[in-house]
């Protein structure tokens, strides 16, 4: 248990569906992240939020829409996805920015399959 | 840009064997280096880190030494256990950067 909880753990959706992934951290951190983990590829950083403000969008397609209503919750809204978007989506958090050497804590991930 | 290259897996060893997983990096300046481990069905966990040249990170019997001259951060363990079966990720954090750059991961399987 890392203190970062992701739901759902598994999601299957059609290309025309709209769904959301949820992340909640119980660590009192103020920075949150979405990463994408595809088979045989490096983890890709998607978005970074600091104190609820988005500070990085790593050229992510607009069919992925993040939302950070407060420092403890992070959502990833999904719509009109493609089969190649099937992957493990990892949420993470840190106390302050990781450039300060703060450790980043990952959730267990949400497995997404787009059919 | 910054990048991390890990040895391709999967790697399969017998229990008590010696483990090395190679990791090399490309970065400007003096990055911090990390190894993360992902056990089956779980998220990534920090295994060890080193923040400057010649530092040695260690945890749970694993070690890695930050080699500036060879731009490497190889992971080693003298005697692996079945419970070490997992995916291992090497990563770097560039000076002044907010994001970790990961390698593609190396899947390790230890047979009894």
gemmi code that builds the backbone of each chain (N, CA, C; Angstrom):
import gemmi

chains = {
    "A": [
        ("UNK", (0.854, -1.201, 0.000), (0.000, 0.000, 0.000), (0.887, 1.248, 0.000)),
        ("UNK", (0.830, 2.002, -1.093), (1.729, 3.149, -1.216), (1.054, 4.448, -0.822)),
        ("UNK", (-0.248, 4.421, -0.549), (-0.954, 5.652, -0.243), (-1.529, 6.325, -1.466)),
        ("UNK", (-1.353, 5.717, -2.626), (-1.930, 6.243, -3.860), (-2.870, 5.172, -4.406)),
        ("UNK", (-4.147, 5.497, -4.493), (-5.174, 4.529, -4.874), (-5.774, 4.889, -6.221)),
        ("UNK", (-5.811, 3.910, -7.102), (-6.379, 4.141, -8.437), (-7.591, 3.251, -8.662)),
        ("UNK", (-8.618, 3.823, -9.279), (-9.807, 3.058, -9.670), (-10.282, 3.502, -11.044)),
        ("UNK", (-10.842, 2.594, -11.838), (-10.867, 1.163, -11.595), (-9.512, 0.534, -11.869)),
        ("UNK", (-9.315, -0.680, -11.438), (-8.056, -1.366, -11.728), (-8.029, -1.881, -13.163)),
        ("UNK", (-9.196, -2.219, -13.665), (-9.298, -2.703, -15.040), (-10.496, -2.043, -15.701)),
        ("UNK", (-10.315, -1.649, -16.956), (-11.384, -0.987, -17.700), (-11.301, -1.411, -19.161)),
        ("UNK", (-12.431, -1.851, -19.674), (-12.553, -2.150, -21.098), (-13.563, -1.179, -21.676)),
        ("UNK", (-13.205, -0.469, -22.714), (-14.128, 0.502, -23.294), (-14.068, 0.480, -24.810)),
        ("UNK", (-15.195, 0.805, -25.424), (-15.252, 0.927, -26.854), (-14.709, 2.268, -27.295)),
        ("UNK", (-14.427, 2.377, -28.577), (-13.807, 3.605, -29.088), (-14.737, 4.810, -29.018)),
        ("UNK", (-16.033, 4.577, -28.887), (-16.963, 5.711, -28.826), (-17.386, 6.034, -27.394)),
        ("UNK", (-16.887, 5.265, -26.434), (-17.286, 5.467, -25.040), (-16.593, 6.679, -24.421)),
        ("UNK", (-17.152, 7.113, -23.291), (-16.505, 8.101, -22.431), (-16.388, 7.487, -21.044)),
        ("UNK", (-15.189, 7.456, -20.526), (-14.952, 6.908, -19.190), (-13.919, 7.773, -18.489)),
        ("UNK", (-13.753, 7.507, -17.194), (-12.757, 8.260, -16.426), (-11.965, 7.335, -15.519)),
        ("UNK", (-10.705, 7.656, -15.349), (-9.854, 7.010, -14.361), (-9.707, 7.962, -13.183)),
        ("UNK", (-9.683, 7.368, -11.978), (-9.598, 8.186, -10.770), (-8.364, 7.822, -9.968)),
        ("UNK", (-7.754, 8.833, -9.387), (-6.596, 8.636, -8.523), (-6.787, 9.461, -7.265)),
        ("UNK", (-6.490, 8.856, -6.122), (-6.580, 9.563, -4.853), (-5.325, 9.270, -4.048)),
        ("UNK", (-4.709, 10.307, -3.514), (-3.535, 10.081, -2.674), (-3.828, 10.534, -1.246)),
        ("UNK", (-3.353, 9.684, -0.312), (-3.618, 9.899, 1.116), (-2.345, 10.303, 1.839)),
        ("UNK", (-1.437, 10.930, 1.133), (-0.112, 11.210, 1.684), (0.106, 12.693, 1.977)),
        ("UNK", (-0.884, 13.515, 1.680), (-0.721, 14.950, 1.901), (0.200, 15.611, 0.889)),
        ("UNK", (0.409, 14.960, -0.253), (1.281, 15.511, -1.288), (0.583, 16.613, -2.070)),
        ("UNK", (1.382, 17.433, -2.738), (0.790, 18.516, -3.518), (1.124, 18.452, -4.999)),
        ("UNK", (1.818, 17.427, -5.427), (2.089, 17.230, -6.853), (1.563, 15.857, -7.265)),
        ("UNK", (0.906, 15.816, -8.418), (0.351, 14.552, -8.911), (0.652, 14.412, -10.396)),
        ("UNK", (0.721, 13.158, -10.844), (1.198, 12.856, -12.193), (0.367, 11.728, -12.818)),
        ("UNK", (0.250, 11.774, -14.127), (-0.240, 10.619, -14.891), (0.893, 10.135, -15.797)),
        ("UNK", (1.118, 8.807, -15.759), (2.077, 8.162, -16.653), (1.342, 7.087, -17.449)),
        ("UNK", (1.866, 6.814, -18.639), (1.351, 5.721, -19.464), (2.449, 4.667, -19.598)),
        ("UNK", (2.078, 3.410, -19.346), (3.029, 2.305, -19.466), (2.530, 1.339, -20.534)),
        ("UNK", (3.215, 1.332, -21.661), (2.899, 0.408, -22.746), (3.939, -0.696, -22.767)),
        ("UNK", (3.549, -1.829, -23.337), (4.459, -2.975, -23.388), (5.734, -2.611, -24.144)),
        ("UNK", (6.870, -2.960, -23.548), (8.187, -2.818, -24.165), (8.544, -1.382, -24.531)),
        ("UNK", (7.927, -0.431, -23.873), (8.262, 0.986, -24.084), (8.518, 1.639, -22.737)),
        ("UNK", (9.340, 2.672, -22.726), (9.558, 3.383, -21.456), (8.272, 4.019, -20.954)),
        ("UNK", (8.191, 4.194, -19.655), (7.065, 4.943, -19.103), (7.058, 6.342, -19.694)),
        ("UNK", (5.866, 6.783, -20.054), (5.734, 8.114, -20.647), (4.985, 9.016, -19.684)),
        ("UNK", (5.609, 10.121, -19.328), (4.915, 11.111, -18.519), (3.860, 11.794, -19.378)),
        ("UNK", (2.636, 11.901, -18.845), (1.562, 12.544, -19.602), (1.295, 13.948, -19.062)),
        ("UNK", (0.993, 14.026, -17.770), (0.611, 15.306, -17.166), (1.225, 15.433, -15.775)),
        ("UNK", (1.486, 16.695, -15.398), (1.942, 17.012, -14.046), (1.071, 18.118, -13.491)),
        ("UNK", (0.656, 17.958, -12.248), (-0.089, 18.994, -11.536), (0.636, 19.342, -10.252)),
        ("UNK", (0.773, 20.636, -9.995), (1.316, 21.138, -8.732), (0.272, 22.049, -8.104)),
        ("UNK", (-0.115, 21.738, -6.883), (-1.145, 22.536, -6.200), (-2.350, 22.764, -7.123)),
        ("UNK", (-2.829, 21.721, -7.721), (-4.024, 21.691, -8.579), (-3.816, 22.339, -9.944)),
        ("UNK", (-2.678, 22.947, -10.190), (-2.455, 23.601, -11.469), (-1.628, 22.698, -12.380)),
        ("UNK", (-2.059, 22.589, -13.637), (-1.303, 21.776, -14.570), (-0.010, 22.489, -14.943)),
        ("UNK", (1.100, 21.828, -14.740), (2.390, 22.423, -15.053), (3.095, 21.738, -16.215)),
        ("UNK", (2.565, 20.609, -16.645), (3.151, 19.942, -17.796), (2.119, 19.104, -18.518)),
        ("UNK", (2.107, 19.266, -19.825), (1.327, 18.423, -20.725), (2.314, 17.946, -21.770)),
        ("UNK", (2.604, 16.674, -21.733), (3.680, 16.152, -22.568), (3.164, 15.769, -23.958)),
        ("UNK", (2.573, 16.756, -24.638), (2.055, 16.556, -26.000), (1.063, 15.403, -26.076)),
        ("UNK", (0.172, 15.360, -25.087), (-0.814, 14.282, -25.024), (-2.027, 14.639, -25.899)),
        ("UNK", (-2.532, 13.688, -26.693), (-3.717, 13.966, -27.528), (-4.894, 14.424, -26.688)),
        ("UNK", (-5.736, 15.246, -27.281), (-6.845, 15.849, -26.544), (-7.924, 14.843, -26.154)),
        ("UNK", (-7.863, 13.623, -26.673), (-8.817, 12.601, -26.248), (-8.558, 12.162, -24.793)),
        ("UNK", (-7.424, 12.581, -24.243), (-7.132, 12.400, -22.819), (-7.266, 13.779, -22.163)),
        ("UNK", (-8.143, 13.884, -21.170), (-8.399, 15.167, -20.540), (-8.241, 15.023, -19.035)),
        ("UNK", (-7.211, 15.605, -18.441), (-7.024, 15.475, -16.997), (-7.824, 16.513, -16.231)),
        ("UNK", (-8.085, 16.184, -14.970), (-8.762, 17.114, -14.080), (-8.210, 16.921, -12.679)),
        ("UNK", (-7.898, 18.022, -12.010), (-7.347, 17.957, -10.652), (-8.133, 18.921, -9.775)),
        ("UNK", (-9.236, 18.467, -9.173), (-10.089, 19.359, -8.385), (-9.448, 19.807, -7.074)),
        ("UNK", (-8.545, 19.006, -6.557), (-7.804, 19.373, -5.338), (-6.511, 18.568, -5.293)),
        ("UNK", (-5.690, 18.858, -4.321), (-4.356, 18.244, -4.300), (-4.385, 16.747, -4.044)),
        ("UNK", (-5.532, 16.216, -3.620), (-5.612, 14.796, -3.291), (-6.203, 13.940, -4.394)),
        ("UNK", (-6.838, 14.567, -5.364), (-7.552, 13.810, -6.392), (-7.108, 14.225, -7.794)),
        ("UNK", (-7.011, 13.226, -8.632), (-6.634, 13.448, -10.030), (-7.455, 12.498, -10.896)),
        ("UNK", (-8.021, 13.042, -11.956), (-8.821, 12.236, -12.871), (-8.198, 12.275, -14.261)),
        ("UNK", (-8.481, 11.240, -15.021), (-8.129, 11.230, -16.438), (-9.383, 10.844, -17.201)),
        ("UNK", (-9.964, 11.828, -17.872), (-11.181, 11.598, -18.647), (-10.799, 11.122, -20.042)),
        ("UNK", (-11.501, 10.077, -20.475), (-11.155, 9.388, -21.728), (-12.347, 9.447, -22.687)),
        ("UNK", (-12.091, 9.828, -23.934), (-13.181, 9.803, -24.913), (-12.633, 9.595, -26.311)),
        ("UNK", (-13.359, 8.833, -27.094), (-12.989, 8.478, -28.468), (-11.548, 7.989, -28.557)),
        ("UNK", (-11.217, 7.025, -27.694), (-9.864, 6.478, -27.700), (-9.659, 5.527, -28.861)),
        ("UNK", (-8.391, 5.202, -29.093), (-7.985, 4.281, -30.142), (-7.430, 3.004, -29.511)),
        ("UNK", (-7.447, 1.903, -30.231), (-6.892, 0.660, -29.660), (-5.453, 0.817, -29.182)),
        ("UNK", (-4.662, 1.668, -29.835), (-3.263, 1.840, -29.409), (-3.128, 2.587, -28.081)),
        ("UNK", (-4.246, 3.081, -27.573), (-4.234, 3.714, -26.249), (-4.334, 2.692, -25.129)),
        ("UNK", (-4.529, 1.443, -25.486), (-4.577, 0.381, -24.479), (-3.230, 0.300, -23.781)),
        ("UNK", (-3.245, 0.387, -22.456), (-1.999, 0.434, -21.696), (-2.339, 0.416, -20.212)),
        ("UNK", (-1.296, 0.445, -19.399), (-1.448, 0.629, -17.965), (-1.218, 2.106, -17.668)),
        ("UNK", (-2.179, 2.736, -17.026), (-2.073, 4.151, -16.691), (-1.776, 4.266, -15.203)),
        ("UNK", (-0.639, 4.881, -14.924), (-0.158, 4.996, -13.550), (-0.304, 6.426, -13.054)),
        ("UNK", (-0.836, 6.530, -11.862), (-0.894, 7.811, -11.177), (0.229, 7.843, -10.143)),
        ("UNK", (0.753, 9.013, -9.876), (1.812, 9.146, -8.881), (1.673, 10.478, -8.169)),
        ("UNK", (2.316, 10.588, -7.007), (2.293, 11.851, -6.280), (3.637, 12.062, -5.590)),
        ("UNK", (3.917, 13.315, -5.264), (5.119, 13.643, -4.509), (4.843, 14.871, -3.655)),
        ("UNK", (5.631, 15.000, -2.594), (5.513, 16.171, -1.731), (6.447, 17.231, -2.284)),
        ("UNK", (5.884, 18.216, -2.971), (6.752, 19.156, -3.649), (7.245, 18.556, -4.946)),
        ("UNK", (7.995, 19.340, -5.645), (8.448, 18.912, -6.954), (9.619, 17.940, -6.826)),
        ("UNK", (9.687, 16.986, -7.743), (10.729, 15.982, -7.642), (12.101, 16.530, -7.982)),
        ("UNK", (12.183, 17.746, -8.535), (13.504, 18.338, -8.743), (14.163, 18.642, -7.406)),
        ("UNK", (13.372, 18.667, -6.367), (13.927, 18.909, -5.038), (14.382, 17.614, -4.392)),
        ("UNK", (14.314, 16.535, -5.146), (14.758, 15.253, -4.612), (13.692, 14.506, -3.858)),
        ("UNK", (12.454, 15.010, -3.902), (11.382, 14.324, -3.190), (11.000, 13.039, -3.907)),
        ("UNK", (10.725, 12.024, -3.131), (10.379, 10.731, -3.697), (8.988, 10.767, -4.294)),
        ("UNK", (8.836, 10.090, -5.405), (7.546, 9.992, -6.074), (6.945, 8.623, -5.763)),
        ("UNK", (5.668, 8.613, -5.438), (4.970, 7.388, -5.055), (3.936, 7.051, -6.126)),
        ("UNK", (3.951, 5.799, -6.554), (3.054, 5.374, -7.620), (1.879, 4.574, -7.076)),
        ("UNK", (0.747, 4.694, -7.753), (-0.372, 3.803, -7.523), (-0.167, 2.496, -8.262)),
        ("UNK", (-1.134, 1.581, -8.120), (-1.004, 0.265, -8.738), (-1.383, 0.267, -10.211)),
        ("UNK", (-1.984, 1.337, -10.658), (-2.286, 1.450, -12.072), (-3.696, 1.018, -12.431)),
        ("UNK", (-4.147, 1.519, -13.558), (-5.424, 1.114, -14.146), (-5.139, 0.534, -15.527)),
        ("UNK", (-5.521, -0.739, -15.695), (-5.309, -1.382, -16.995), (-6.470, -1.003, -17.914)),
        ("UNK", (-6.144, -0.361, -19.009), (-7.162, 0.076, -19.961), (-7.039, -0.718, -21.250)),
        ("UNK", (-8.167, -1.262, -21.691), (-8.225, -1.945, -22.978), (-9.275, -1.255, -23.834)),
        ("UNK", (-8.891, -0.806, -24.997), (-9.806, -0.140, -25.919), (-10.129, -1.109, -27.052)),
        ("UNK", (-11.414, -1.395, -27.217), (-11.819, -2.385, -28.231), (-12.635, -1.708, -29.346)),
    ],
    "B": [
        ("UNK", (17.614, 14.776, -26.474), (17.022, 14.828, -25.151), (17.567, 13.730, -24.260)),
        ("UNK", (17.181, 13.794, -22.997), (17.631, 12.794, -22.038), (17.006, 11.442, -22.338)),
        ("UNK", (17.762, 10.396, -22.093), (17.230, 9.057, -22.341), (17.919, 8.036, -21.457)),
        ("UNK", (17.249, 6.908, -21.289), (17.767, 5.793, -20.494), (17.625, 4.519, -21.315)),
        ("UNK", (18.667, 3.726, -21.344), (18.659, 2.462, -22.080), (18.967, 1.324, -21.122)),
        ("UNK", (18.063, 0.356, -21.081), (18.256, -0.811, -20.221), (18.479, -2.042, -21.080)),
        ("UNK", (19.107, -3.048, -20.486), (19.255, -4.300, -21.197), (17.877, -4.893, -21.434)),
        ("UNK", (17.749, -5.519, -22.600), (16.459, -6.095, -22.945), (16.202, -7.343, -22.123)),
        ("UNK", (14.943, -7.515, -21.754), (14.584, -8.744, -21.080), (13.863, -9.664, -22.029)),
        ("UNK", (13.222, -10.684, -21.531), (13.237, -11.026, -20.106), (14.530, -11.708, -19.681)),
        ("UNK", (14.813, -11.583, -18.392), (15.969, -12.233, -17.796), (15.458, -13.326, -16.860)),
        ("UNK", (15.962, -14.527, -17.029), (15.553, -15.657, -16.196), (16.789, -16.229, -15.528)),
        ("UNK", (16.719, -16.332, -14.198), (17.836, -16.865, -13.418), (17.329, -17.889, -12.425)),
        ("UNK", (18.262, -18.668, -11.925), (17.941, -19.590, -10.834), (18.175, -18.888, -9.497)),
        ("UNK", (17.476, -19.363, -8.494), (17.638, -18.799, -7.156), (19.104, -18.861, -6.744)),
        ("UNK", (19.556, -17.818, -6.056), (20.920, -17.652, -5.549), (21.921, -17.264, -6.625)),
        ("UNK", (21.471, -17.058, -7.847), (22.389, -16.592, -8.903), (22.725, -15.125, -8.692)),
        ("UNK", (23.802, -14.695, -9.363), (24.197, -13.288, -9.339), (23.442, -12.544, -10.437)),
        ("UNK", (22.969, -11.367, -10.088), (22.176, -10.581, -11.031), (22.885, -9.297, -11.423)),
        ("UNK", (22.878, -9.005, -12.711), (23.243, -7.683, -13.210), (22.219, -7.263, -14.248)),
        ("UNK", (21.665, -6.085, -14.086), (20.810, -5.483, -15.115), (21.487, -4.176, -15.516)),
        ("UNK", (21.865, -4.100, -16.770), (22.605, -2.931, -17.243), (21.693, -1.748, -17.524)),
        ("UNK", (22.209, -0.569, -17.217), (21.496, 0.675, -17.483), (22.523, 1.728, -17.860)),
        ("UNK", (22.324, 2.373, -18.990), (23.147, 3.510, -19.381), (22.234, 4.678, -19.687)),
        ("UNK", (22.777, 5.875, -19.602), (21.934, 7.048, -19.776), (22.627, 8.100, -20.632)),
        ("UNK", (21.808, 8.992, -21.148), (22.279, 10.177, -21.857), (21.586, 11.370, -21.238)),
        ("UNK", (22.381, 12.307, -20.746), (21.797, 13.492, -20.123), (22.840, 14.592, -20.068)),
        ("UNK", (22.363, 15.821, -20.028), (23.282, 16.940, -19.824), (23.407, 17.184, -18.320)),
        ("UNK", (24.550, 17.681, -17.928), (24.754, 18.001, -16.525), (24.905, 16.760, -15.666)),
        ("UNK", (24.373, 16.859, -14.454), (24.546, 15.795, -13.468), (23.182, 15.325, -12.979)),
        ("UNK", (22.617, 14.340, -13.667), (21.295, 13.865, -13.265), (21.350, 13.032, -11.989)),
        ("UNK", (20.216, 12.869, -11.352), (20.050, 11.864, -10.308), (19.568, 10.582, -10.985)),
        ("UNK", (19.962, 9.447, -10.440), (19.646, 8.153, -11.060), (18.884, 7.277, -10.076)),
        ("UNK", (17.958, 6.490, -10.611), (17.056, 5.699, -9.790), (16.862, 4.301, -10.385)),
        ("UNK", (16.556, 3.372, -9.507), (15.991, 2.094, -9.915), (14.640, 1.939, -9.224)),
        ("UNK", (13.630, 1.620, -10.029), (12.301, 1.330, -9.517), (11.992, -0.145, -9.787)),
        ("UNK", (11.150, -0.735, -8.934), (10.734, -2.122, -9.118), (9.208, -2.183, -9.145)),
        ("UNK", (8.696, -3.009, -10.030), (7.246, -3.201, -10.139), (6.949, -4.686, -9.975)),
        ("UNK", (6.421, -5.048, -8.800), (6.032, -6.430, -8.560), (4.701, -6.710, -9.263)),
        ("UNK", (4.410, -7.965, -9.548), (3.185, -8.303, -10.287), (1.948, -7.687, -9.658)),
        ("UNK", (1.175, -6.985, -10.468), (-0.082, -6.402, -10.014), (0.059, -5.150, -9.169)),
        ("UNK", (1.257, -4.615, -9.071), (1.476, -3.440, -8.234), (2.055, -2.285, -9.039)),
        ("UNK", (2.060, -1.115, -8.412), (2.682, 0.039, -9.030), (4.186, 0.027, -8.817)),
        ("UNK", (4.849, 1.058, -9.348), (6.300, 1.151, -9.198), (6.671, 1.593, -7.791)),
        ("UNK", (7.752, 1.025, -7.274), (8.281, 1.423, -5.984), (9.744, 1.787, -6.151)),
        ("UNK", (10.161, 2.842, -5.469), (11.566, 3.212, -5.514), (12.394, 2.127, -4.837)),
        ("UNK", (13.399, 1.626, -5.525), (14.273, 0.601, -4.956), (15.539, 1.243, -4.376)),
        ("UNK", (16.178, 2.093, -5.169), (17.365, 2.795, -4.685), (17.650, 3.976, -5.586)),
        ("UNK", (18.506, 4.869, -5.104), (18.844, 6.033, -5.909), (20.253, 6.507, -5.593)),
        ("UNK", (20.799, 7.313, -6.504), (22.100, 7.942, -6.308), (22.041, 9.319, -6.945)),
        ("UNK", (22.550, 10.304, -6.249), (22.375, 11.674, -6.714), (23.642, 12.326, -7.246)),
        ("UNK", (24.795, 11.674, -7.063), (26.009, 12.252, -7.634), (26.998, 11.145, -7.984)),
        ("UNK", (27.962, 11.522, -8.794), (28.937, 10.559, -9.298), (29.628, 9.816, -8.161)),
        ("UNK", (29.800, 8.509, -8.381), (30.447, 7.585, -7.443), (29.590, 7.221, -6.241)),
        ("UNK", (28.410, 7.807, -6.128), (27.474, 7.382, -5.072), (27.044, 5.956, -5.334)),
        ("UNK", (26.831, 5.201, -4.268), (26.276, 3.852, -4.394), (24.948, 3.828, -3.672)),
        ("UNK", (23.898, 3.483, -4.398), (22.595, 3.278, -3.782), (22.448, 1.808, -3.439)),
        ("UNK", (21.771, 1.516, -2.330), (21.583, 0.127, -1.956), (20.286, -0.039, -1.180)),
        ("UNK", (19.660, -1.208, -1.350), (18.427, -1.510, -0.650), (18.070, -2.967, -0.924)),
        ("UNK", (17.640, -3.691, 0.080), (17.169, -5.075, -0.044), (18.206, -5.980, -0.720)),
        ("UNK", (19.473, -5.699, -0.535), (20.524, -6.512, -1.135), (20.915, -6.081, -2.532)),
        ("UNK", (20.175, -5.148, -3.101), (20.499, -4.608, -4.424), (21.443, -3.408, -4.268)),
        ("UNK", (22.319, -3.247, -5.268), (23.235, -2.117, -5.288), (23.367, -1.573, -6.703)),
        ("UNK", (23.658, -0.290, -6.788), (23.979, 0.316, -8.082), (24.895, 1.497, -7.820)),
        ("UNK", (25.933, 1.640, -8.636), (26.899, 2.721, -8.467), (26.811, 3.681, -9.649)),
        ("UNK", (26.739, 4.954, -9.346), (26.641, 6.030, -10.337), (28.026, 6.217, -10.949)),
        ("UNK", (28.165, 5.826, -12.224), (29.445, 5.937, -12.923), (29.341, 7.026, -13.988)),
        ("UNK", (29.916, 8.162, -13.677), (29.844, 9.285, -14.604), (30.664, 9.009, -15.865)),
        ("UNK", (31.811, 8.351, -15.689), (32.730, 8.157, -16.822), (32.152, 7.218, -17.874)),
        ("UNK", (31.314, 6.285, -17.440), (30.691, 5.353, -18.389), (29.193, 5.617, -18.540)),
        ("UNK", (28.710, 6.680, -17.937), (27.267, 7.023, -17.920), (26.415, 5.792, -17.669)),
        ("UNK", (26.724, 5.098, -16.578), (26.015, 3.852, -16.284), (25.547, 3.816, -14.839)),
        ("UNK", (24.565, 2.957, -14.610), (23.995, 2.772, -13.257), (23.462, 1.350, -13.202)),
        ("UNK", (24.345, 0.386, -13.314), (23.953, -1.019, -13.398), (23.456, -1.538, -12.049)),
        ("UNK", (22.399, -2.312, -12.086), (21.811, -2.891, -10.868), (22.409, -4.275, -10.631)),
        ("UNK", (22.817, -4.551, -9.388), (23.410, -5.840, -9.060), (22.828, -6.390, -7.760)),
        ("UNK", (22.810, -7.722, -7.695), (22.472, -8.391, -6.447), (23.244, -9.707, -6.420)),
        ("UNK", (23.829, -9.996, -5.275), (24.710, -11.151, -5.206), (23.995, -12.497, -5.225)),
        ("UNK", (22.789, -12.563, -4.695), (22.083, -13.840, -4.588), (20.582, -13.562, -4.655)),
        ("UNK", (19.998, -13.827, -5.807), (18.590, -13.462, -5.992), (17.664, -14.521, -5.410)),
        ("UNK", (16.452, -14.069, -5.100), (15.414, -14.948, -4.550), (14.201, -14.936, -5.485)),
        ("UNK", (13.360, -15.938, -5.318), (12.147, -16.005, -6.133), (11.321, -14.732, -5.978)),
        ("UNK", (11.330, -14.188, -4.780), (10.550, -12.980, -4.495), (11.079, -11.729, -5.201)),
        ("UNK", (12.236, -11.828, -5.824), (12.778, -10.694, -6.589), (12.202, -10.627, -8.000)),
        ("UNK", (11.411, -11.616, -8.367), (10.794, -11.614, -9.702), (9.899, -10.386, -9.843)),
        ("UNK", (10.179, -9.569, -10.843), (9.482, -8.292, -11.009), (9.995, -7.638, -12.293)),
        ("UNK", (9.476, -6.457, -12.570), (10.013, -5.641, -13.656), (10.817, -4.503, -13.025)),
        ("UNK", (12.016, -4.285, -13.521), (12.911, -3.281, -12.964), (13.100, -2.150, -13.975)),
        ("UNK", (12.941, -0.919, -13.476), (13.053, 0.268, -14.330), (14.195, 1.151, -13.841)),
        ("UNK", (15.052, 1.521, -14.763), (16.076, 2.511, -14.493), (15.517, 3.876, -14.902)),
        ("UNK", (15.842, 4.922, -14.166), (15.295, 6.244, -14.480), (16.291, 7.330, -14.107)),
        ("UNK", (16.155, 8.466, -14.744), (16.984, 9.617, -14.392), (16.130, 10.857, -14.221)),
        ("UNK", (16.625, 11.758, -13.416), (16.006, 13.057, -13.202), (17.066, 14.102, -13.495)),
        ("UNK", (16.854, 14.845, -14.576), (17.844, 15.849, -14.950), (17.817, 17.015, -13.978)),
        ("UNK", (18.944, 17.700, -13.891), (19.002, 18.894, -13.054), (17.957, 19.895, -13.523)),
        ("UNK", (17.171, 20.398, -12.615), (16.185, 21.416, -12.947), (14.943, 20.889, -13.633)),
        ("UNK", (14.836, 19.590, -13.824), (13.679, 19.016, -14.523), (12.645, 18.528, -13.516)),
        ("UNK", (11.411, 18.513, -13.930), (10.329, 18.057, -13.072), (9.926, 16.628, -13.404)),
        ("UNK", (10.503, 16.035, -14.441), (10.039, 14.718, -14.811), (11.149, 13.684, -14.807)),
        ("UNK", (10.738, 12.472, -14.398), (11.615, 11.320, -14.460), (11.584, 10.756, -15.878)),
        ("UNK", (12.739, 10.385, -16.395), (12.827, 9.716, -17.689), (13.164, 8.262, -17.415)),
        ("UNK", (12.312, 7.354, -17.883), (12.450, 5.938, -17.577), (13.005, 5.156, -18.759)),
        ("UNK", (13.673, 4.059, -18.446), (13.985, 3.057, -19.457), (12.748, 2.208, -19.708)),
        ("UNK", (12.890, 1.236, -20.595), (11.713, 0.447, -20.996), (11.382, -0.669, -20.025)),
        ("UNK", (12.217, -0.875, -19.027), (11.950, -1.920, -18.053), (12.575, -3.246, -18.453)),
        ("UNK", (12.983, -4.013, -17.452), (13.539, -5.351, -17.670), (12.794, -6.319, -16.768)),
        ("UNK", (12.164, -7.300, -17.398), (11.414, -8.291, -16.619), (12.377, -9.366, -16.133)),
        ("UNK", (12.362, -9.597, -14.830), (13.222, -10.588, -14.199), (12.375, -11.705, -13.620)),
        ("UNK", (12.719, -12.943, -13.953), (12.058, -14.110, -13.386), (13.103, -14.977, -12.713)),
        ("UNK", (12.835, -15.312, -11.448), (13.749, -16.166, -10.690), (13.055, -17.505, -10.459)),
        ("UNK", (13.689, -18.561, -10.900), (13.144, -19.908, -10.716), (13.742, -20.573, -9.486)),
        ("UNK", (12.910, -21.325, -8.742), (13.423, -21.994, -7.534), (14.383, -23.118, -7.882)),
    ],
}
model = gemmi.Model(1)
for chain_id, residues in chains.items():
    chain = gemmi.Chain(chain_id)
    for i, (resn, *xyz) in enumerate(residues, 1):
        res = gemmi.Residue()
        res.name, res.seqid = resn, gemmi.SeqId(i, " ")
        for name, pos in zip(("N", "CA", "C"), xyz):
            atom = gemmi.Atom()
            atom.name, atom.element = name, gemmi.Element(name[0])
            atom.pos, atom.b_iso = gemmi.Position(*pos), 0.0
            res.add_atom(atom)
        chain.add_residue(res)
    model.add_chain(chain)
structure = gemmi.Structure()
structure.add_model(model)
structure.setup_entities()
